[in-house]
Every structure is written in structure tokens, then in C-alpha cells.
Amino acid sequence: MSKDNDKFVLKLNNDRKGEPKTLSEEETLKQMKRGFNNQYISFEYPFLWENIKSDDEDEFTDAVLFNKNNNAIVKISTQPCLVNTVEELKELVEKDLKSKECEIQESGMDTFDKYGIWDVFYTTKEGLEVEQYSILKSNNLYSLELYTKNNRDQVVLKSFVDVIQTFKILKPSYKIDGDSYEKI
């Protein structure tokens, strides 16, 4: 079933006896997914999460997802980026986080499909826990951020990982020319 940008997907497997599984209404809702596509990026997210309009949205925010059951927020944004490597990005952002008195818990870099990936988990001085997953490709920085407060349960983390695993870059959002940029 599909409505505008929403795509509902439900995967049912067989039980141990090979019989089709029957799910409760709650289990069904937990497994359903919605789709997001703005012609630049696409991803799937859990049906129980709401795509909301944020008061602090800016030109770079693509989507803000809210899970009222866990008070968790996922923010997905794309912005032009003048740095060329994930190493440079990591250095700049970690310096900025430390200047804001954030405590970096974990930080790691990798590559995927020839572009750089950086994953950092930090705590703000207000106690907000943030997991930020950043992809740098063609001078476009794609950030997927999970915000929680004393609530890093496995369901929320799995939902965030599911969003990351379905995240696709369809085309660059910005063209960089020297120190300036334009939306494509």
C-alpha cells in the first residue's frame, strides 16, 4: 500500500513449524515501515515514528522523526561541506563538540561505496545522548542523528539502525563552487 511518500512494508516469516506467523496488532505496527523520498535521499522508518515539522528546521533539514513512546528523535539533514575527507570532518566536529562541553563516548570512521562515514556517540552537558552518523560524498554532508535522554534502549537503537541501513543517496543536493554553494 502506498500514499504519497509513505510506503508500508510488512515482512512475515514462518514460525518454527513452518506455519505462517500471526502477529498481534502491536507487533504488526512495530514491523510496518514508512518510506521517505525527497528526490535527493530516501530511507524507510518505523510506522510508529512520526515525520514532524520542527520549529528549528532550516534549509538543511530533510526530516525529523519522533517516537512519542520513547521520546526519541531522529533528525536527517543534508548540507554543503567544504571539507574533503571524513578525517577533516571528524577533527572539526570533535573540536566543536568539546568546546560545547559535550563528552564524546565513541567515535569511529569507515568507508562505504567509496565515500567516507563517521559515527560518533556523545552526551551534551544537559544530559542529551546523541548518536550521529555522517556520510561525506561529493562535498555533501548527510547526517543522521538520534537524540535520546536517559533512554538508549535496544528498540530505539534498532529503529535508528534500520533507518541507516535503508538510507540511500539518490543525487547530490548541493553544488559547491569555491566558498559558495547552490541547491541543485
Backbone as numpy.savetxt, mean C-alpha at the origin, in Angstrom:
# Nx Ny Nz CAx CAy CAz Cx Cy Cz
-18.54 -10.26 -10.40 -19.39 -9.11 -10.40 -18.49 -7.89 -10.40
-18.87 -6.82 -11.06 -18.02 -5.65 -11.15 -18.88 -4.40 -11.18
-18.44 -3.35 -10.48 -19.14 -2.08 -10.47 -18.08 -0.99 -10.48
-18.03 -0.18 -11.52 -17.01 0.86 -11.66 -15.62 0.26 -11.42
-14.91 0.77 -10.40 -13.57 0.26 -10.10 -13.59 -0.95 -9.19
-14.77 -1.33 -8.69 -14.84 -2.46 -7.77 -14.87 -3.77 -8.54
-14.07 -4.71 -8.11 -14.07 -6.06 -8.67 -14.16 -7.00 -7.48
-15.17 -7.82 -7.46 -15.36 -8.71 -6.33 -14.85 -10.09 -6.70
-13.94 -10.61 -5.91 -13.35 -11.91 -6.18 -13.49 -12.76 -4.93
-13.98 -13.96 -5.09 -14.10 -14.88 -3.97 -13.53 -16.22 -4.40
-12.50 -16.66 -3.70 -11.86 -17.93 -4.04 -12.28 -18.98 -3.02
-12.92 -20.02 -3.48 -13.31 -21.12 -2.60 -12.50 -22.35 -2.95
-11.98 -23.00 -1.96 -11.25 -24.24 -2.15 -12.09 -25.39 -1.61
-11.64 -26.58 -1.83 -12.32 -27.74 -1.27 -11.80 -28.00 0.14
-12.65 -28.64 0.96 -12.20 -29.02 2.29 -11.32 -30.26 2.21
-10.94 -30.81 3.34 -10.01 -31.96 3.36 -10.59 -33.20 2.70
-11.90 -33.29 2.66 -12.56 -34.45 2.04 -12.78 -34.24 0.54
-12.37 -33.08 0.03 -12.55 -32.80 -1.38 -13.91 -32.18 -1.70
-14.69 -31.91 -0.67 -16.01 -31.29 -0.85 -15.85 -29.77 -0.93
-16.73 -29.10 -1.68 -16.66 -27.63 -1.72 -16.87 -27.04 -0.32
-16.08 -26.02 0.00 -16.19 -25.38 1.31 -17.46 -24.54 1.38
-18.02 -24.50 2.56 -19.13 -23.58 2.81 -18.61 -22.55 3.81
-18.85 -21.29 3.52 -18.34 -20.23 4.37 -19.49 -19.49 5.04
-19.24 -19.03 6.26 -20.21 -18.17 6.93 -20.21 -16.83 6.21
-21.19 -16.00 6.52 -21.27 -14.68 5.90 -20.02 -13.86 6.23
-19.56 -13.95 7.48 -18.36 -13.22 7.90 -17.12 -13.71 7.16
-16.97 -15.03 7.03 -15.83 -15.59 6.30 -15.87 -15.19 4.83
-17.07 -15.17 4.26 -17.23 -14.77 2.86 -16.76 -13.33 2.66
-17.21 -12.42 3.54 -16.82 -11.02 3.42 -15.32 -10.83 3.60
-14.70 -11.62 4.48 -13.25 -11.51 4.70 -12.47 -11.92 3.45
-13.01 -12.83 2.66 -12.28 -13.31 1.48 -12.55 -12.48 0.23
-13.61 -11.68 0.24 -13.95 -10.90 -0.95 -12.97 -9.74 -1.12
-12.70 -9.38 -2.35 -11.76 -8.31 -2.67 -12.44 -7.27 -3.56
-11.96 -6.04 -3.46 -12.35 -4.96 -4.36 -11.12 -4.61 -5.19
-11.36 -4.02 -6.33 -10.25 -3.61 -7.18 -10.16 -2.10 -7.30
-8.96 -1.60 -7.47 -8.71 -0.17 -7.68 -7.88 -0.04 -8.94
-8.24 0.92 -9.80 -7.49 1.17 -11.03 -7.71 2.63 -11.41
-6.64 3.42 -11.45 -6.76 4.82 -11.87 -6.00 5.08 -13.17
-5.72 4.07 -13.93 -4.99 4.07 -15.20 -3.47 4.18 -15.03
-3.00 4.45 -13.82 -1.57 4.51 -13.54 -1.12 3.32 -12.70
-1.96 2.97 -11.72 -1.68 1.82 -10.84 -2.97 1.02 -10.66
-2.81 -0.22 -10.26 -3.98 -1.03 -9.89 -3.58 -1.95 -8.74
-4.57 -2.33 -7.95 -4.36 -3.26 -6.84 -5.72 -3.75 -6.36
-5.69 -4.80 -5.57 -6.90 -5.31 -4.93 -6.77 -5.10 -3.44
-7.92 -4.90 -2.79 -7.92 -4.74 -1.33 -9.14 -5.44 -0.76
-9.08 -5.79 0.54 -10.19 -6.54 1.15 -11.51 -5.78 1.09
-12.58 -6.52 0.87 -13.92 -5.96 0.76 -14.31 -5.16 2.01
-13.86 -5.59 3.18 -14.23 -4.94 4.43 -13.51 -3.61 4.65
-12.51 -3.30 3.83 -11.83 -2.01 3.92 -12.59 -1.02 3.05
-12.69 0.24 3.49 -13.38 1.28 2.73 -12.35 2.18 2.05
-12.62 2.54 0.79 -11.81 3.53 0.10 -12.43 4.87 0.44
-11.75 5.68 1.26 -12.33 6.91 1.77 -11.62 8.13 1.20
-12.30 9.25 1.25 -11.69 10.53 0.91 -11.04 11.06 2.18
-9.80 11.43 2.08 -9.05 11.92 3.23 -9.05 13.44 3.23
-9.14 14.03 4.42 -9.10 15.48 4.54 -7.75 16.05 4.11
-6.70 15.27 4.30 -5.36 15.77 3.97 -4.86 15.23 2.63
-5.79 14.78 1.77 -5.37 14.29 0.46 -4.70 15.41 -0.33
-3.71 15.05 -1.07 -3.03 16.00 -1.92 -2.99 15.44 -3.33
-2.31 16.12 -4.21 -2.27 15.66 -5.60 -1.57 14.32 -5.76
-0.81 13.90 -4.76 -0.04 12.66 -4.88 -0.76 11.44 -4.31
-1.82 11.63 -3.54 -2.54 10.52 -2.91 -3.44 9.84 -3.94
-3.24 8.54 -4.11 -4.07 7.76 -5.03 -5.29 7.18 -4.31
-5.09 6.65 -3.11 -6.19 6.02 -2.37 -5.86 5.98 -0.88
-6.92 6.07 -0.07 -6.81 5.88 1.37 -7.85 4.83 1.74
-7.38 3.72 2.31 -8.26 2.62 2.68 -8.35 2.57 4.20
-9.56 2.36 4.72 -9.78 2.36 6.17 -10.47 1.08 6.59
-9.95 0.45 7.64 -10.58 -0.73 8.23 -11.08 -0.32 9.61
-12.40 -0.09 9.72 -12.93 0.41 10.99 -12.88 -0.64 12.10
-12.84 -1.93 11.74 -12.75 -2.97 12.76 -11.43 -2.92 13.51
-10.36 -2.54 12.83 -9.02 -2.53 13.43 -8.41 -1.14 13.52
-9.16 -0.11 13.10 -8.64 1.26 13.07 -7.30 1.33 12.35
-7.22 0.66 11.23 -6.00 0.66 10.43 -6.26 1.43 9.14
-5.24 2.10 8.66 -5.34 2.88 7.43 -4.20 2.47 6.50
-4.53 2.32 5.22 -3.52 2.12 4.18 -3.60 3.32 3.25
-2.48 4.00 3.06 -2.42 5.14 2.14 -1.51 4.76 0.99
-2.00 4.98 -0.22 -1.22 4.66 -1.42 -1.04 5.96 -2.20
0.22 6.27 -2.50 0.49 7.52 -3.20 1.58 7.34 -4.24
1.57 8.24 -5.21 2.58 8.28 -6.26 3.07 9.72 -6.35
4.37 9.89 -6.38 4.89 11.25 -6.52 6.18 11.24 -7.34
6.47 12.38 -7.96 7.73 12.46 -8.70 8.89 12.42 -7.72
9.99 11.85 -8.16 11.13 11.67 -7.26 12.42 11.96 -8.02
13.22 12.86 -7.48 14.45 13.25 -8.15 15.63 12.33 -7.85
15.50 11.47 -6.84 16.59 10.53 -6.58 16.50 9.38 -7.57
17.64 8.78 -7.85 17.68 7.74 -8.88 17.78 6.32 -8.33
18.14 6.19 -7.06 18.32 4.84 -6.51 17.57 4.70 -5.19
17.26 3.47 -4.85 16.60 3.18 -3.58 17.53 3.51 -2.42
18.83 3.34 -2.61 19.80 3.65 -1.57 19.73 5.14 -1.20
19.68 6.01 -2.22 19.55 7.45 -1.97 18.24 7.76 -1.25
17.17 7.14 -1.70 15.85 7.34 -1.10 15.87 6.93 0.37
16.41 5.76 0.64 16.50 5.23 2.01 17.25 6.21 2.91
18.38 6.69 2.44 19.20 7.62 3.22 18.43 8.91 3.54
17.78 9.49 2.53 17.04 10.74 2.74 15.85 10.56 3.68
15.08 9.51 3.48 13.88 9.30 4.30 14.25 8.94 5.73
15.25 8.09 5.92 15.66 7.74 7.28 16.16 8.97 8.04
16.88 9.84 7.36 17.34 11.08 7.99 16.14 11.94 8.40
15.14 12.03 7.52 13.93 12.80 7.81 13.15 12.19 8.98
13.02 10.86 8.99 12.30 10.19 10.09 12.99 10.44 11.43
14.31 10.36 11.44 15.05 10.58 12.69 14.90 12.03 13.16
14.86 12.98 12.22 14.68 14.39 12.61 13.28 14.63 13.20
12.33 13.76 12.87 10.96 13.86 13.41 10.79 12.97 14.65
11.90 12.48 15.19 11.93 11.64 16.39 11.17 10.32 16.21
11.19 9.79 15.01 10.61 8.47 14.76 11.66 7.41 15.06
11.21 6.28 15.56 12.12 5.18 15.87 12.00 4.12 14.79
13.06 3.92 14.02 13.06 2.93 12.95 13.27 1.55 13.55
12.30 0.66 13.33 12.36 -0.70 13.86 13.08 -1.64 12.89
12.73 -1.53 11.61 13.32 -2.37 10.56 13.43 -1.57 9.28
14.42 -1.89 8.48 14.60 -1.22 7.20 15.36 -2.16 6.27
14.84 -2.37 5.07 15.51 -3.26 4.13 15.25 -2.88 2.69
16.18 -3.22 1.82 16.07 -2.90 0.39 16.14 -4.17 -0.43
15.54 -4.10 -1.62 15.56 -5.22 -2.54 15.27 -4.69 -3.94
15.31 -5.55 -4.92 14.88 -5.18 -6.27 13.83 -6.18 -6.74
12.95 -5.70 -7.59 11.91 -6.54 -8.15 11.61 -6.02 -9.54
11.62 -6.90 -10.53 11.38 -6.50 -11.92 12.24 -5.31 -12.33
13.49 -5.31 -11.93 14.48 -4.30 -12.30 14.24 -2.93 -11.67
13.35 -2.83 -10.68 13.24 -1.56 -9.98 13.41 -1.77 -8.49
13.82 -0.69 -7.82 14.18 -0.79 -6.42 12.98 -0.76 -5.49
13.10 -1.52 -4.41 12.06 -1.60 -3.39 12.72 -1.33 -2.04
12.02 -0.58 -1.20 12.49 -0.33 0.16 11.32 -0.50 1.11
11.54 -1.24 2.17 10.51 -1.50 3.17 11.04 -1.03 4.51
10.28 -0.17 5.19 10.69 0.34 6.49 9.51 0.27 7.45
9.79 -0.10 8.69 8.78 -0.11 9.74 9.29 0.81 10.84
8.48 1.81 11.21 8.91 2.76 12.23 7.74 3.16 13.13
8.08 3.72 14.28 7.10 4.21 15.23 7.29 5.72 15.38
6.18 6.47 15.30 6.26 7.92 15.48 6.34 8.24 16.97
6.69 9.48 17.29 6.78 9.86 18.71 5.41 9.83 19.38
4.33 9.87 18.58 2.96 9.78 19.11 2.53 8.33 19.31
3.37 7.37 18.93 3.04 5.96 19.12 2.37 5.30 17.92
2.28 6.01 16.81 1.70 5.45 15.60 2.71 4.52 14.94
2.28 3.32 14.57 3.17 2.36 13.90 2.93 2.46 12.40
4.01 2.60 11.64 3.90 2.78 10.19 4.79 1.76 9.49
4.19 1.03 8.57 4.95 0.14 7.68 4.86 0.79 6.31
6.00 1.15 5.75 6.03 1.83 4.45 6.78 0.96 3.45
6.13 0.72 2.34 6.69 -0.09 1.26 6.80 0.84 0.06
8.01 1.10 -0.40 8.24 2.07 -1.47 8.88 1.41 -2.68
8.39 1.79 -3.84 8.92 1.30 -5.11 9.37 2.52 -5.91
10.59 2.48 -6.41 11.13 3.57 -7.22 11.29 3.06 -8.64
10.54 3.68 -9.56 10.62 3.27 -10.96 10.42 4.50 -11.85
11.34 4.72 -12.77 11.25 5.82 -13.74 11.00 7.17 -13.06
11.75 7.44 -11.99 11.62 8.68 -11.21 10.21 8.91 -10.67
9.46 7.84 -10.50 8.17 7.89 -9.82 8.31 7.05 -8.56
7.91 7.63 -7.43 7.96 6.93 -6.15 6.55 6.48 -5.78
6.37 5.18 -5.67 5.09 4.58 -5.32 5.19 4.13 -3.86
4.36 4.71 -2.99 4.42 4.39 -1.56 3.12 3.74 -1.11
3.25 2.63 -0.41 2.12 1.95 0.21 2.41 1.96 1.70
1.56 2.62 2.48 1.83 2.80 3.90 0.68 2.25 4.74
1.02 1.48 5.75 0.05 0.95 6.71 0.23 1.69 8.02
-0.85 2.32 8.51 -0.84 3.04 9.78 -1.69 2.30 10.80
-1.12 1.97 11.95 -1.86 1.34 13.04 -1.40 1.96 14.35
-2.20 1.78 15.38 -1.81 2.25 16.71 -2.02 1.11 17.68
-0.92 0.55 18.16 -0.97 -0.57 19.11 -1.83 -1.71 18.58
-1.75 -1.96 17.29 -2.68 -2.93 16.72 -2.09 -3.67 15.52
-0.89 -4.14 15.60 -0.28 -4.81 14.45 -0.65 -6.29 14.46
-1.95 -6.54 14.36 -2.37 -7.94 14.36 -2.16 -8.57 12.99
-2.18 -9.88 12.96 -1.87 -10.64 11.74 -2.89 -10.41 10.63
-4.15 -10.17 10.97 -5.18 -9.95 9.95 -4.88 -8.66 9.18
-4.53 -7.61 9.91 -4.21 -6.32 9.28 -2.96 -6.46 8.42
-1.92 -7.09 8.95 -0.69 -7.28 8.18 -0.93 -8.11 6.93
-1.73 -9.16 7.04 -2.03 -9.99 5.87 -2.78 -9.17 4.82
-3.73 -8.34 5.25 -4.46 -7.49 4.31 -3.51 -6.55 3.58
-2.54 -5.98 4.32 -1.57 -5.07 3.71 -0.68 -5.81 2.72
-0.22 -6.98 3.09 0.61 -7.80 2.19 -0.19 -8.17 0.94
-1.48 -8.47 1.09 -2.32 -8.78 -0.07 -2.39 -7.60 -1.03
-2.51 -6.38 -0.49 -2.52 -5.18 -1.34 -1.19 -5.07 -2.09
-0.08 -5.24 -1.38 1.25 -5.15 -1.99 1.41 -6.19 -3.10
0.98 -7.41 -2.83 1.16 -8.49 -3.81 0.33 -8.29 -5.08
-0.75 -7.54 -4.99 -1.58 -7.31 -6.19 -1.27 -5.96 -6.84
-0.38 -5.17 -6.24 -0.06 -3.84 -6.74 0.67 -3.94 -8.08
0.16 -3.19 -9.06 0.78 -3.17 -10.39 0.94 -1.72 -10.86
2.10 -1.44 -11.43 2.34 -0.15 -12.05 1.96 -0.29 -13.51
0.96 0.45 -13.93 0.47 0.36 -15.31 1.24 1.29 -16.24
1.52 2.50 -15.76 2.33 3.47 -16.51 2.76 4.57 -15.54
3.85 5.28 -15.85 4.30 6.35 -14.96 3.23 7.44 -14.82
3.16 8.02 -13.64 2.22 9.13 -13.40 2.83 10.47 -13.74
4.17 10.56 -13.56 4.85 11.84 -13.72 6.04 11.73 -14.65
6.27 12.81 -15.36 7.46 12.94 -16.20 8.35 13.99 -15.53
9.60 13.62 -15.31 10.56 14.50 -14.64 11.43 15.16 -15.70
11.59 16.49 -15.59 12.45 17.23 -16.49 13.29 18.18 -15.65
14.53 17.80 -15.38 15.38 18.61 -14.50 14.81 18.60 -13.09
14.51 19.80 -12.57 13.93 19.92 -11.23 12.42 20.06 -11.26
11.82 19.95 -12.43 10.36 20.10 -12.52 9.72 18.79 -12.97
8.42 18.73 -12.80 7.67 17.53 -13.18 6.32 17.93 -13.75
5.74 17.01 -14.48 4.37 17.21 -14.95 3.63 15.88 -14.92
2.34 15.96 -14.64 1.49 14.77 -14.65 1.30 14.33 -16.10
1.47 13.04 -16.34 1.34 12.52 -17.71 -0.12 12.24 -18.00
